[in-house]
Amino acid sequence: MFRFMTPRVDLEDEEGEQILHYARRHWLLLLQRVTVPLVIMILTLGVGLYRAAGGLFFPGNVGVPNRLFDISNIIFFGLLTVLLVLWLRSNRDAKKKKKAWFGVTADALLVLGMALLIVMIYFRYQGGRVFYIDPAYARGADIINIVLFLIALTAFGSMAYSFIDWANDFLILTTTRVIYDDTQLLVRHVKQEILIDNIQQIDLKAQSYFAHFLGNLNLWRQSLLYNIGLRKDPPPAKSSVAYGNLSVSSLGLSKIQFTWCADPSTMQQRINGEVSKLRKQQDLDAVRQLIDDQVYGNKPPKKNPPPIHVEEHHGMFPWLFATNPEIDYKKEEITWRPFWIFLLLAMSRPLAVLIVSTIILVIVVRLQLLTSGIAFLIWLPIAIGSIARIVWIREEHENDKYILNREKVIDIDKRPFGPESQRNAQLDKLQDVRFDQGYIESWLGFGDVIIETGGSGGKLTFRHVPDPENVARTITDYMTDFKKRERERAQQATVAMFKHYHDMQIVHDELVDKNKLDATVSAKVVEYADKEIPARVEREVASHVSAHVRRQVNLALRRSAARNRILRRRSES
């Protein structure tokens, strides 16, 4: 229906990635967010329309005086009775137990409410009214109604913003990863993902009775629709909670927390199913192809470089701004630096000092307060210091590098002409890669990329890099490629071990020659025929003929066997 109602994720086409399932926040969260602005909008619009129709608040002498019991006063008396009963119940045990501060506050509010009701009853008894419409006092577009309309419009805008923010919050399951995608309109875009191979635990917490009640209500609705023929799929066997908090943890410290998840049980089951399928999967075709290539074909393993989703961008002034990022396609290495605007901002201070000091000294010389020589002597060290500071800032910016290659990520922070600090992490140690980009940052095209690592390494942050979303995608692809190559290396090592074992069996004559095997089988068949067949024939004949015939047959069989042995010995000699 609306494009923002469905998730939009850049899928890895080369890996055959597909969206399997997605979940958003439950509608109760949206209801909580829009309740206050909705009440404000209804009240302000109601008051504005009431005033436009001539409505008055607490006018005097407009009703019949000395009437204690009318419909409105009866309602007020009823409310007064309810408040009085609540106040008496709250003070029943006042002498036995000391009240907390919130109990005293509740008593004060009850007393205040009863006092207001008594005042309104007395006011109406004197002929006044709480609400009264007099067309003569109609105020269509006065300043108060305009302000009320603007407040209602602002409340409506807040509701629309809350709806769009709620509709752009997803937990997505694909064939390779779990993605948390949160787009806050005009504020920021947060994206976090964990590879299915790294998922360690999926926890669901739903401790709300109302969540279980809504789950049972939904099961009843599905059963009703199925029974009357308006639903094709049968309802589930048992109900599940309507909403809950879903937590997806990886092998390291990274975790995706998705609160108020709608139908969390289904998402939990789908993620568990993909994790189990991945861990049980045996890629026999790949192993068979590997054996054909490495053992029989003796082909070298294929080397497919991972995709690079970023492009080189050259600065306006190449002598000032280096190419960002720099891509070495031969080494398959990418180098990022902070966005160029931060270099300009850092340079602006010494440049401003140089410009302002120059203007001041020119004015002083024009006013003949200093001679040109003295002004130049003052200006020269300022200019040298400012230019040196600009060069220093430029070198510091150029030496602040974030490097990605096929083995690891590296964060280098080097001072100009000085020490260097370096942090790196192997790609197999990376647990989570996400980017954080505010509205202004997305408009200018830069942001932060946060990389979570396992163990005590903490996290690496690529700050203010251009196109952070594609930077995160590229790092994820490099990480996937590294793990794939690790599996291929393990398979190749296994195949090489079996090949070496086969060669050693040949050396130690543990493998049977085909001709020798055929001769052995033939000898065993002849031996079986000589021993077993005559005895079996004798038993069969004995069961069907007389004793005299059996003796004749046995004699003939023994003579035949003896003759066969003599002939075989002559042939062998």
N, C-alpha and C positions, 0 to 999 in steps of 0.2 A: 504494500500500500504506500508506504513512504520509504525512501531509500535509507533514512537514518534508523529505521526500525529493524533492519537486518545488518549483521556484521559485515564489514568490508576489510578483508585481510589479504595481503599480498602472499599468495601461495607459491611454494617451490614447485614449479612445473616439472623440473628435471627429476625430482624425487616422486612425482605423481601424487603430491599432497592434495588432500580433499578435506573439506569441512564435514565432520561426521555428526556433530551435535553442538548446540550452543544454548546457554542459559543467560537470563538477565535477572535483575533484582525483582523481588516480588512486588505486586501492585500495592501492598500495604505500606511499603516504604514511600512510594509516590503519594499515597493518601496522607501520610504523616507530613510530608513536605508541603503539600498544597493546602492543608487544613487551615492554617493561620491566614495566608493570603486570601483564601476563599471566604472565610468569615469576614475579613476586613472588606473585601469587595462587596459582599452582600450587605453589610451594615452601611457602608458609605453610599452605595447606590440606593438602598432603601431610604436612608435619611434624606438624600438629595431629592428623590422622587416625592417623598412625603412633604418636604418643604416647597417643592415646585407646585404641589397641589394645594398649598395653603395650610399645611399642617403646623400646629403650634405645640409647644411643650409646656405643661403646667400653667395653662391660662386660668385666671381667676374669674369667678362670677359668670360662668358660661353655662352652668348646669343648674339643676333643681337643688336648692339647699335643703338641709335637714333630712336627707334621705340616707339612712345608715346602711340599709340592706338593699343593694342592687347587685347586678351580676358581677360587676368589677370588684365591688367591696367584698362580696362573698368569696371571690377568688383570693383576694388579699387576706381575708380572715383565714382561709384554708392554708395559705402559705405561712402565715403567722403561727398557726397551730403546729405546723410541721417543724418550723424553726424552734419553737418553744420546747417541743418534745425532744428534739436533738440536743438542745442546750441542757435540759434536765438530765438526760441520760449521760451526757459527758461529765456532769457535775455530781453524779450519784456517788461515785467513789472518791470524791475530791479529798475527803478527810483521811482516807486510808492510804492513799498513794499520791506522791508528789507528781505533778504533771510535768511533762517535757515542754520545751519552748513551743513546739508546733501545736501542742494541745491548748496552750494559752492563746496562741494566735487564732486557732479555730473558734475558741469561745468568744474572742473579741469580734470576729467576723459574724458569728451568729447573733450576738447582741446588736451589732451595727445593722444587720439585716432586719431584725425585729423592730428596731427604732425607725428605720426608713419606712417599713410597712405601716407602722402606727401613724407616722406623719402623713403618708399618702392617704390613709383612710380618713383621718381628720380633715385633710385638705379637700377631699371629695365631699365630705359631709358639709363643709362650708360653701359648697357650690363650685369648687374648682374641678378641673379635669387634668389627668396626666397627659392624654393625647386629645387633640381637638383640631378639626379641619374647618377653616374659614376661608372660602375662595377669595375674600377681599385681601388676604395676606399672602396670596400666591407669589412666590419668588422663583422665576424660571431660571435665569442665568446670572444671579448675583455672584459676588466674589466667593461666598461660602460654598455655593453649589459647584462653582468651577473648581475650587480646591478639592471638594469631595469627589468630583468626577476624575480629577487627576490622580487622587489617591487610589480610586477604584481601578483606573487604567494601569497604574504602577503595580497594584496587586495582581491584576490579570497578566501583566508582563512577567511578574515573578512566577506565577503558575506555569506559564508557557515555557519559561526557562527551566523550571524544575522538571517539566515533562520531557523536554529535549535532552536534558542531562541524564534523566533516568533511562530514556530510550537508547542512549549511546553508551551504555555500560554493559559489557558482555564478558562472559567466560566461555571460551571457544575451545572445542576439542577437534583437532585434525588428526590425520593419520600419523603425524610425526611429533606433535607437540601440543601442549596446553597453553593457551594464550589468554591473558587478562588485558582487555582493551577498554580504556576509559577516556572518552573525549569530553572534556568540559568546555563548552562553547565559549569562545573568546577568552579562555583562561589558560588551559594547557591540555596536552595530550600525553597520557601515560600508557605505556605498553610494557607488559612483563610476560615472559614466556619461559617454560621449562620443557625440555625434550622428554618425550615419553620414556626414553631409555634411562633418564636420570630420576624418574619419579620413584620415591621411596615409600610414601604413605599418603593416603587420602582420608582425611578425618571429616566427619559430619557431626555437628552439634545442633540439636533442635530440642531445647528444653522448655519451649512454650506450649502450654495446653491449647492455646488458640490455634497454633500451627497444626497440632494433631486434629483438632476439631475441623479445621478447614480441609485437611487431608481426607477425613472420613466423609465430609460433605461432598467433596469432589468425586470420591468413589461412588457415593450414592447417585450423584448426577450422571456419571458415566454408565452405571448399571441401568438407570431409568432410560437413558437415550438408547442403549443397546436393546433393551427389552421392547421398546416401541418401534424399533427399526430405523432410528435416526442416526445410529452409530454402527459402522461396519466392524471395527475391531472390538473384540470382547474386552471387558474391563479387567484390570489386574486382579490377582487372587486376593490381595490384601491392600489396605490403604497405606499411603506413605505421607510423611509430613509435607505440608504445603510450602514451607520455607524453612531455611536454616542457614547456618554458617558453614561454608565449605572451605577446607584448608588443604592445599596441595603442597607437599614438602618434597624437596629433592634430596640427593645424597649429601649435599653440603648444608649450608645455612640458609639458602634461599627458600622462600615460601610465598605462595600466592594465597592471600586471604580474600575470600569473596563472601561478604556478609549479605544477609537477606536474599540468598539464592532461591529462586523459584524452582520447585520440584528438584531439590538437591539429590534425592536418592537416585533418580534416573541418571543424572550427570555423574554421580559417584560410581554407579554400576558401569556406565559406558567407559569411564576412564580406567577402572579396574579391568574391564574386558580387554581394552587395547594394551594395557601393560602386560596382562597374562599372555595375550596372543603374541606379543613381541618376544617375550622371554621363552615361549615354547616353540617358536617358529624355527624350523630347520631348513635352511636354504640349500636343499639337495642339488638343485640345478646349478647353483653357483659353485658348489664343491665339485660336482662332476665336470663342469667346464674347466675348473682350475686344474683338476687331475689330467684332463685331456691336453691342456695347454702346457703344464709344467712337466708332466711325466712323459707323455707320448709325443706331444708336438714340440716341446722344448722352446716355447714362446716366452718372451719376456712379459712381465705383468703390465697391463695397461695403466697409463698415468693420465687421468682426467683431472685437469685443474678445476678447483672450485669456482663457482661464478662470482664475479665482482659486480656489485650493484651500485658502485659509486663511480663518478667520472672526475677527471682532472679539470680543475678550474684555475686558469691563469689570472693573476692579479692585474689591476689597471696599470701598475708600474712594476714590471718584472724585477727591476733592481731593488725595489722596496718590499714587495710582497712575493714570497715564494709560491710555487704551484701547490695548491692545497685541495685535495690530497695529491701526493706524489705516488705514482703507481709504477713499480718495476715489474713489468709483465714477465721478464725472463726469470727473475727470482720469485715471482708471485708474492711480492711484498708491497704493502701499502703503508704510507706514512702520512699521518694527519698532524696538523697544528691548530692551535686555537684560531677562531674566526678573525678575519682581518680587522674588523671594527674595534676589537679590543686592543690591537696594536695602535690604532689611531687614537683611541681614548687615552692610552698610556703615554703616547707621544704628545698629547695636547698640553699637558702641564708644562714641561720644559719649553715647548714651542710658545705657549702663552707668556711665560716669563721672558723669553727672548723678545717677543713682539712688544709687550708692554714696556719693558725697560728701554727698548729702542725708541718708542714713541715719547716716553718721559724725557729721555736725554735729548732728543731733537727739540722738544718744547723748551727745555732748560737752556739749550744753546741759542734758540731763537729769542728767548727773553734776556739773553746775555748774562745769565747767572753763572755760567761756566764757559770756559773757552772750548773750542773744538778739540784741542789736544787732550785736555783733561777729561772731557766727555768720552773720547775714544778710549782712553786708558781705563775708564770705568766700564765702558761697554764691552771691551775685548775679553776680559775674564768671564763676564756673564755669558757672552756668545760662545766662548770655548766650552764653558761648563754645560750650557744648554745643549749644544751640538753633541758633546760627549755623552750627555745623558740620553739623548735621542738615539745615538748609535748603540749605547748600552742596552736600551729597551728593545731595539730592533734585534740585536744579537740574542738577547734573552728569549724573545718571542720565537726566533728561528730555531733555538736549541731546545725548546719545549716540544717534544715529539711524542706521538703515540703511534707505535709500529705494530703491524699485524703481518705475520708470515705463516707458513704452513705448520709451524711447530708451536708457536707461542705468541702472546701479546706482551708488548714492552711499553712501559711508561718511563720516559727519559726526561729528567729535569736537570739541565746543565747551566751553570752560571757562566757568563762570558769570561773567557780567559781564566776560568777557575774550576772548582770541584764539580763533580757530576754525581747525581743520585739516580739509581735505576731500579725499577720494580718490574718483575715479569712473572708470568704464569703460563705453564704449559696448557695447551688447548684441552687436554683431557681432564684438567683440574677445574675448568670453568663449569659452573653449575647454573648460572642464570645470566642472561643478557637482556637489558631493558633500556629504554631511552625516556628522558623526561624533557618536555618541550613546552614552554609557556606560549601565550598568545603572541606577544611581541617577538619572542624567539622564533616561532613558526613563521611569522610574517617576514622576518629577516633571513630565515633559513639556517639557523644553527640551534644547538641544544646540547644536553649532556647525555652520555652513554655510560650506564653503570653496569659493571661486570662483577658478579659475585663469584668468588673462588672457594674451593673446599679447604678444610683445615683452618689453620690460623693465619692464612694469608690475607683475610679481610676482603676488601673489594678494591677494584681499580675503577677510576672514573676518568673518562675522556671528556674533559670540560670544554664547552663552547666549540664543538667540532661542527663543520658544515654537514647538512643533510643527515641528522642523527638517526633517523629511521632506517635509511639504507646502510648506514654504518653498522647498526645492530644486526641487520639482515646479513651483511657480509661476514661479520664475526661469527654469527650462528652457522652459516654455511661452511666457513673454514673449520669450525668445531666439529660439525657433522662429518666433513670430509676427513678430518684427522682420525676420528673414531672408526670410520669405515676403513681407512688404510690400516689402522691397528688390527682390526678383525681380519683383513686380508693377509697381513703379515703373519698373524697367528695361524691362519689356514695354510699359508705357504710353508711355514715351519713344520706343521704337522705332515703335509704331503712330502716334504723333503725327508722327514724322519722315516716315513714308511718306505720311500724309495730307497733310502740307504739300507734299511732293514732287508728289503727284497734283494739288494745287491749282495749283502753279506750271506743271505741264505744260499745264493748261487755259489759264492766262494766256498762255503762249507758243505756243499753238496747236500743241502737239506731239501732241495726241491727235486721231485721225481721226474726223470726223463719220460717223455711220452712213449717211446718205443719200449722201454723197460716196463712201463705200466701196462702196455698192451700184452706183452709176453706173460707177465705175472697173472693178469686176468684170465688169459687163455689156459694157463696151467691149472689154475684153480677150477675152471669150468670142467676140464678133462678129469681132474681128480674127483670132482663131485659126481660126474657121470659114471666113473668106474665104481664108486663105492655105493652111492645112494640109489641110483636108478635100478640096478639088478635086484637089490633088496626090496625096493618098493614094488617092482613087478612080481617078485616072488610072493609077496604078501597078498597082492591083489589076486593072483592066480590061485593061491592056496584057498582063498575064501570062496572060490566058485567051482573048483574041479575036485575030482576024487584023489585019494592018496597016491594011487598008481600013476596017474597022469602027472601029479605034482612031482613025483620022483623023476619021471622022464624029462619033464621041463627043467627041473633043477640041474640034472646031469647035462642037458644041452647048454644051459646058460653057463655052467662052470667050464665046459669045454670051449665055449665061445670066448669067455673072458680070458682063459689061459692062452688061446690062440692069439687074441688081441695083444696080450702082454708080450708074447714072443715076437710078434711082428713089430711092435713099437720099439723093443730092445734092439732088434736088427737094424731098424731105421736110424736109431740114435747112434749106434756104433758105426 
